[in-house]
Amino acid sequence: MANILILNGAPRKNGSTASLVKAFSEGATASGNEVREAYIHGMDIKNCLGCDACMKTNAGCVQKDEGMANIYGDLTWCDTVVFASPVHFGYLTAQLKAVIDRMWAWFNLPGNFGAKRKTVLISTSRGGDYKAILQQYGVYAMLGWEDLGHILGAGKEAEARELGKSIG
């Protein structure tokens, strides 16, 4: 069974993305997986400073905010990461992008850069254009992480549930 971390970057707790996340979680837990969701909006997460201290010291991020401390722990625990975000101006939400930028410090901890994970993308969009968000998500392929699939579009709860069930 898998340990699944959902990084939910949606600013609305009851919107379309949340509905897909819920369905995915239901499917994943029904298959015996353990799921943790980090609902990022409102968490204490600062933006990356770009100071490169994490690269120079291999001691993690110099910023000690509680939200990212919890996410760093969950990244170590999980083997599958779900990126969930509505499309904002073509891209992931600023909330999720801040987490992704700060993940660089986690990658620079000893033993983490080569750590393999599996990934899923869940996204919704009023306009239906996912080109840019798929490019952002593609960075994980460069890390050698395995893409397990995408759910792109509101109203696809049945697909999200099935994708969740398929993990494990």
Protein Blocks (a to p, Z undefined) as FASTA:
>chain_A
ZZdddddfbfbfklmklmmmmmmmmmmmmnopacddddfehpacdddehlommmmnonoj
fbdcfklmmmmmmmmmpmbdcdddddeehiacfklmmmmmmmmmmmmpghklmpccdddd
ddddfklpaklmmmmmmmmmmnopacfbdcedehilmmmmmmmmmgZZ
